[in-house]
């Protein structure tokens, strides 16, 4: 099961529900095997200015004690970074989970 960042609710790629949508894009340089129908940020055509603005706003939020406390109450440790660093982290996480799934013999269907 995939989870949305900053949410305890399961993510549903391209849900058919009118009220629930899956993620609009993945923050990777290639599509995730876990969400093959969800485009990358580049494929979705998200302009660099928007990526940079979102990064700036998220970094500002992550400097607020109330936001950090709330995230920690959900078990998250968060820190601000750059879009490029987030891409590196996502790649490393994807490789880790890919390896663990393969070693455990879990089918991806």
Number of C-alpha atoms within 10 A of each C-alpha: 7 11 13 12 11 10 10 9 11 12 18 17 18 14 12 10 9 6 6 12 13 17 17 13 20 20 20 19 15 14 17 17 11 15 17 12 12 19 20 19 19 15 13 12 10 12 10 12 9 10 13 13 11 13 17 16 11 14 16 11 15 18 13 10 10 11 13 16 14 11 16 12 10 11 9 13 10 14 11 16 13 13 16 11 11 15 15 15 14 16 16 12 12 16 12 12 12 15 12 12 13 12 9 9 9 10 7 8 4
